[in-house]
């Protein structure tokens, strides 16, 4: 496939409400988009890096720099490239998985549009619709939290994920479990907010019959995650620690988790995400698709991944209205706790030209 140029574009989508996690409060989604242009089609990828390096070492400004100076020139240099050829071309540049994922996804989207193939079918998806849940941020009161959860249940979500941090964990979890009952699918996400000294505290979550506790400790601290598994009856899920199929094998080998959250951007793209899925299926480990406040472009691609057979738990792929009054694409809507997987070529959806224009804050083309 001959690429004629690659565009980088920043868009700003205000959130309908502040979203607070253990690492900060987000008021807006400043998304970096990658558009690959060819003579026959164009493809889109979304970089999930946020403004500051607080979820991981990557951030949007750094992604722009590495894409412009290193990754895009490496992909444009051969003249012709396929999606499977992107990783070998950029492998010499260490790290920057989120930037690499956005570039690879844009190339893959263009390639599949030319071939007339949907991303879900290419990856091996088997479901026309997938179960989805919703992530509930930290609030300033238990009452507000219960109101938020009730609203999401009224919208049909069947699984609730609570963000937690030291000082906001046992009480909100207890309140939600007691208020909504034992049948609610409930899990918690710590985003690395705890340390080894918190092990005795975290096992106090066991009575709440959670689906899982997600990434309580530092991403490099697999040993403490393994200790929590030994001490606790709550299944342990890894998020930030999972960076590749290799790191997944290492985590499973030492018993650091029961469940894996796969975020394509975090692991370097959908092809590596599929490899992680295959590793987990081979080991009998359930997986689910995490979210990073993606626009409709990133949401469409995540749905394609979540259609693979190993994704047996609801993912963080909420309706567009959960986060945005106005999305870049036709809004995604969850119905009855399910969301349809796009069936069109590539990621199966296009940005709305007017929304794209009005929400763009910066753009630049890079050519060979």
C-alpha positions as CSV (number, residue, x, y, z in Angstrom):
1,X,0.0,0.0,0.0
2,X,1.4,3.4,-1.0
3,X,0.9,6.1,1.6
4,X,0.8,9.6,0.2
5,X,0.8,11.4,3.5
6,X,0.0,11.2,7.2
7,X,-1.9,13.8,9.1
8,X,-1.6,14.4,12.9
9,X,-4.6,16.2,14.4
10,X,-5.6,17.3,17.9
11,X,-9.2,17.5,18.8
12,X,-10.8,18.8,22.0
13,X,-14.0,17.1,23.3
14,X,-15.3,18.5,26.6
15,X,-16.5,15.9,29.0
16,X,-20.1,16.0,30.2
17,X,-18.8,15.8,33.8
18,X,-15.3,15.7,35.4
19,X,-13.8,12.2,35.5
20,X,-11.7,11.6,38.6
21,X,-9.3,8.7,39.1
22,X,-6.5,8.1,41.5
23,X,-4.1,9.9,39.2
24,X,-6.1,13.1,38.5
25,X,-9.2,14.8,37.2
26,X,-10.0,15.1,33.5
27,X,-12.3,17.8,32.2
28,X,-11.8,17.3,28.5
29,X,-10.6,14.7,26.1
30,X,-7.7,16.2,24.1
31,X,-7.3,13.4,21.5
32,X,-4.5,13.0,19.1
33,X,-5.6,11.4,15.8
34,X,-3.5,9.9,13.0
35,X,-4.9,9.9,9.5
36,X,-3.2,7.8,6.8
37,X,-3.9,8.9,3.2
38,X,-3.5,6.6,0.1
39,X,-4.8,6.9,-3.4
40,X,-7.7,4.5,-2.7
41,X,-8.7,5.1,1.0
42,X,-7.7,6.8,4.2
43,X,-7.4,5.2,7.6
44,X,-7.8,6.6,11.1
45,X,-6.0,5.8,14.4
46,X,-6.5,7.4,17.8
47,X,-3.6,7.8,20.3
48,X,-4.8,7.2,23.8
49,X,-2.0,9.2,25.5
50,X,-3.4,11.9,27.8
51,X,-2.1,15.4,28.4
52,X,0.3,14.6,31.2
53,X,2.5,11.5,31.9
54,X,0.5,10.4,34.9
55,X,-1.2,7.2,33.7
56,X,2.0,6.1,32.0
57,X,5.3,7.7,30.8
58,X,3.6,8.7,27.6
59,X,1.7,11.9,27.0
60,X,0.1,13.6,23.9
61,X,2.8,16.1,23.3
62,X,5.5,13.5,23.4
63,X,3.5,11.3,21.0
64,X,3.3,14.1,18.5
65,X,7.1,14.7,18.7
66,X,8.0,11.0,18.3
67,X,5.5,10.5,15.5
68,X,6.8,13.5,13.5
69,X,10.5,13.0,14.0
70,X,10.9,9.2,14.1
71,X,7.9,6.9,13.6
72,X,6.1,8.5,10.5
73,X,9.4,9.0,8.6
74,X,10.3,5.4,9.2
75,X,6.9,4.2,7.9
76,X,7.0,6.5,4.9
77,X,10.6,5.6,3.9
78,X,10.0,2.3,2.1
79,X,7.3,3.7,-0.2
80,X,5.0,0.7,0.4
81,X,3.9,-0.6,3.7
82,X,1.4,-3.0,5.2
83,X,0.0,-3.0,8.8
84,X,2.0,-6.0,9.7
85,X,5.1,-4.2,8.5
86,X,4.7,-1.1,10.7
87,X,6.0,-2.7,13.9
88,X,9.3,-3.9,12.4
89,X,9.9,-0.5,10.9
90,X,9.5,1.3,14.2
91,X,10.8,-1.3,16.6
92,X,14.2,0.3,16.9
93,X,12.6,3.3,18.6
94,X,12.1,2.2,22.2
95,X,8.8,2.5,24.0
96,X,6.1,4.9,22.8
97,X,3.6,2.2,22.4
98,X,0.6,4.5,22.3
99,X,2.0,6.5,19.4
100,X,3.0,3.3,17.6
101,X,-0.5,1.9,18.2
102,X,-2.2,5.0,16.6
103,X,0.0,4.8,13.6
104,X,-0.4,1.1,13.1
105,X,-4.1,1.3,13.5
106,X,-4.4,4.1,10.9
107,X,-2.4,2.0,8.4
108,X,-4.5,-1.1,9.2
109,X,-7.7,0.8,8.8
110,X,-6.7,2.1,5.4
111,X,-5.5,-1.3,4.3
112,X,-8.8,-3.0,5.4
113,X,-10.9,-0.3,3.7
114,X,-9.2,-1.0,0.5
115,X,-9.7,-4.7,0.9
116,X,-13.4,-4.2,2.0
117,X,-12.8,-6.2,5.3
118,X,-14.0,-5.2,8.7
119,X,-11.5,-5.0,11.5
120,X,-13.5,-7.4,13.7
121,X,-13.3,-10.1,11.0
122,X,-9.7,-9.5,10.4
123,X,-8.8,-9.9,14.1
124,X,-11.0,-13.0,14.5
125,X,-14.1,-11.5,16.1
126,X,-17.0,-13.9,16.5
127,X,-19.7,-11.7,18.0
128,X,-22.0,-9.1,16.4
129,X,-22.4,-7.3,19.7
130,X,-20.4,-7.3,22.9
131,X,-21.3,-6.8,26.6
132,X,-20.2,-3.4,27.9
133,X,-19.9,-1.8,31.3
134,X,-19.3,1.7,32.7
135,X,-16.5,3.2,34.7
136,X,-17.6,5.5,37.6
137,X,-15.2,8.1,38.7
138,X,-14.4,9.2,42.2
139,X,-17.0,11.6,43.6
140,X,-17.2,14.1,46.5
141,X,-19.8,12.1,48.4
142,X,-21.3,8.6,48.7
143,X,-24.7,10.1,47.9
144,X,-23.4,11.4,44.6
145,X,-21.8,8.1,43.8
146,X,-25.0,6.2,44.4
147,X,-26.9,8.7,42.2
148,X,-24.4,8.2,39.4
149,X,-24.5,4.4,39.6
150,X,-28.3,4.4,39.6
151,X,-28.3,6.6,36.5
152,X,-26.0,4.1,34.7
153,X,-28.1,1.1,35.7
154,X,-31.2,3.0,34.4
155,X,-29.3,3.3,31.1
156,X,-29.0,-0.5,31.0
157,X,-25.4,-1.1,32.0
158,X,-25.0,-4.5,33.6
159,X,-21.5,-4.0,35.1
160,X,-20.2,-1.1,37.2
161,X,-16.5,-0.3,37.8
162,X,-15.7,2.0,40.7
163,X,-12.5,4.0,40.7
164,X,-10.8,3.8,44.1
165,X,-7.8,5.3,45.9
166,X,-6.6,5.3,49.5
167,X,-9.4,7.0,51.6
168,X,-12.0,6.2,48.9
169,X,-12.3,2.4,48.7
170,X,-14.1,0.4,51.4
171,X,-16.9,2.8,52.2
172,X,-18.0,3.6,48.6
173,X,-17.7,-0.1,47.6
174,X,-19.7,-1.2,50.6
175,X,-22.3,1.5,49.9
176,X,-22.8,0.5,46.3
177,X,-23.0,-3.2,47.2
178,X,-25.5,-2.7,50.0
179,X,-27.6,-0.3,48.0
180,X,-27.8,-2.2,44.8
181,X,-27.6,-5.8,46.0
182,X,-25.6,-8.9,45.4
183,X,-26.6,-9.4,41.8
184,X,-24.8,-6.3,40.6
185,X,-21.7,-7.1,38.6
186,X,-19.2,-4.8,40.5
187,X,-15.5,-4.3,40.2
188,X,-13.0,-1.7,41.4
189,X,-10.0,-0.1,39.7
190,X,-7.1,1.5,41.7
191,X,-4.8,2.6,38.8
192,X,-1.6,1.7,40.9
193,X,-2.7,3.9,43.9
194,X,-1.6,1.4,46.6
195,X,1.7,-0.1,47.9
196,X,2.8,-3.3,49.6
197,X,1.9,-1.9,53.0
198,X,-1.7,-1.7,51.9
199,X,-2.1,-5.5,51.5
200,X,-4.0,-6.0,54.8
201,X,-6.3,-3.2,53.9
202,X,-7.2,-4.4,50.4
203,X,-8.2,-7.8,51.5
204,X,-11.0,-6.0,53.4
205,X,-12.7,-5.7,50.0
206,X,-13.3,-9.5,49.9
207,X,-16.7,-9.5,51.6
208,X,-18.1,-7.4,48.7
209,X,-18.0,-10.2,46.2
210,X,-16.3,-8.2,43.5
211,X,-15.6,-9.4,39.9
212,X,-12.1,-8.2,40.3
213,X,-9.7,-5.5,41.7
214,X,-7.8,-3.9,38.9
215,X,-4.1,-2.9,39.1
216,X,-3.8,-1.9,42.8
217,X,0.0,-1.7,42.7
218,X,2.8,-0.2,40.6
219,X,3.0,-1.5,37.1
220,X,6.5,-3.0,37.8
221,X,5.5,-4.6,41.1
222,X,4.2,-8.0,39.9
223,X,5.4,-9.7,43.1
224,X,2.9,-7.7,45.3
225,X,0.1,-8.5,43.0
226,X,1.0,-12.2,43.3
227,X,1.0,-11.8,47.1
228,X,-2.5,-10.2,47.0
229,X,-3.8,-13.2,45.0
230,X,-2.5,-15.5,47.7
231,X,-4.1,-13.5,50.5
232,X,-7.4,-12.4,48.9
233,X,-10.4,-14.1,47.5
234,X,-11.0,-11.2,45.1
235,X,-9.7,-11.9,41.6
236,X,-6.7,-9.7,40.6
237,X,-6.7,-8.0,37.2
238,X,-3.6,-6.4,35.6
239,X,-3.9,-3.2,33.4
240,X,-0.8,-1.0,33.4
241,X,1.5,-4.0,33.9
242,X,0.4,-5.6,30.7
243,X,2.5,-4.0,27.9
244,X,3.0,-7.0,25.5
245,X,2.4,-10.7,25.0
246,X,5.8,-11.2,26.6
247,X,4.9,-9.2,29.8
248,X,1.7,-11.2,29.9
249,X,3.5,-14.5,29.9
250,X,5.8,-13.2,32.7
251,X,2.8,-12.0,34.8
252,X,1.0,-15.3,34.4
253,X,4.1,-17.3,35.1
254,X,4.5,-15.8,38.6
255,X,0.8,-15.9,39.4
256,X,0.4,-12.1,39.4
257,X,-3.2,-12.0,38.0
258,X,-6.4,-14.0,37.4
259,X,-7.7,-11.6,34.7
260,X,-6.2,-9.3,32.1
261,X,-7.4,-5.9,30.8
262,X,-6.2,-5.4,27.2
263,X,-6.0,-1.8,26.0
264,X,-4.7,-1.7,22.4
265,X,-3.1,1.7,22.8
266,X,-1.2,0.6,25.9
267,X,0.3,-2.5,24.3
268,X,1.3,-1.0,20.9
269,X,-1.7,-1.8,18.7
270,X,-4.4,-4.2,17.8
271,X,-2.0,-6.8,16.4
272,X,-0.2,-7.1,19.7
273,X,-3.5,-7.0,21.5
274,X,-4.6,-10.0,19.6
275,X,-1.4,-11.8,20.6
276,X,-2.1,-11.1,24.2
277,X,-5.6,-12.4,23.8
278,X,-4.3,-15.6,22.3
279,X,-1.8,-16.0,25.2
280,X,-4.5,-15.6,27.8
281,X,-6.9,-18.0,26.0
282,X,-4.1,-20.6,25.9
283,X,-3.7,-20.2,29.7
284,X,-7.5,-20.1,30.4
285,X,-7.3,-16.5,31.6
286,X,-10.3,-14.2,30.9
287,X,-9.7,-10.9,29.2
288,X,-11.7,-7.7,28.8
289,X,-11.2,-4.5,26.8
290,X,-10.3,-1.4,28.8
291,X,-11.1,2.2,27.8
292,X,-9.2,5.5,27.7
293,X,-12.0,8.0,27.1
294,X,-11.7,7.3,23.4
295,X,-13.7,9.2,20.8
296,X,-16.0,7.3,18.4
297,X,-13.0,6.4,16.3
298,X,-11.1,4.6,19.1
299,X,-14.4,3.2,20.4
300,X,-15.2,1.5,17.1
301,X,-11.8,-0.2,16.9
302,X,-12.1,-1.4,20.6
303,X,-15.5,-3.0,19.8
304,X,-13.8,-5.0,17.0
305,X,-11.2,-6.3,19.4
306,X,-13.8,-7.1,22.1
307,X,-15.6,-9.3,19.6
308,X,-12.8,-11.9,19.9
309,X,-13.8,-15.1,21.8
310,X,-11.6,-14.6,24.8
311,X,-13.2,-11.4,25.8
312,X,-15.7,-12.9,28.2
313,X,-16.1,-10.0,30.6
314,X,-17.8,-6.6,29.8
315,X,-15.4,-4.0,28.6
316,X,-15.1,-0.2,29.3
317,X,-16.8,0.7,26.0
318,X,-19.6,2.9,27.2
319,X,-22.0,4.9,25.0
320,X,-20.6,8.1,23.6
321,X,-23.0,10.1,25.8
322,X,-21.3,8.7,28.9
323,X,-18.5,11.1,28.2
324,X,-19.3,13.6,25.4
325,X,-22.2,15.8,24.4
326,X,-20.8,15.6,20.9
327,X,-18.6,12.8,19.6
328,X,-16.5,12.9,16.4
329,X,-18.6,10.2,14.9
330,X,-22.2,9.0,14.9
331,X,-22.8,8.3,18.6
332,X,-22.3,4.8,19.9
333,X,-25.2,3.6,22.1
334,X,-25.3,0.7,24.5
335,X,-28.7,-1.1,24.6
336,X,-29.4,-3.7,27.3
337,X,-25.8,-3.7,28.3
338,X,-24.7,-4.6,24.8
339,X,-23.1,-2.6,22.0
340,X,-23.1,-3.6,18.3
341,X,-19.7,-4.2,16.6
342,X,-19.3,-2.1,13.4
343,X,-19.5,-4.1,10.3
344,X,-18.2,-1.7,7.7
345,X,-14.7,-1.9,6.2
346,X,-11.8,-1.1,8.5
347,X,-12.9,0.3,11.8
348,X,-16.3,0.6,10.2
349,X,-17.0,4.3,10.9
350,X,-16.0,7.7,9.7
351,X,-15.6,11.0,11.5
352,X,-18.3,13.6,10.9
353,X,-16.6,16.3,8.8
354,X,-18.3,19.2,10.6
355,X,-17.6,17.8,14.1
356,X,-14.0,17.1,13.0
357,X,-13.5,20.6,11.7
358,X,-15.1,22.4,14.7
359,X,-13.4,20.3,17.4
360,X,-9.9,20.4,15.8
361,X,-7.3,22.6,17.6
362,X,-4.2,21.8,15.5
363,X,-3.2,19.7,12.5
364,X,-0.1,19.0,10.4
365,X,0.6,16.8,7.4
366,X,3.8,14.8,7.2
367,X,4.8,13.5,3.7
368,X,7.7,11.5,2.4
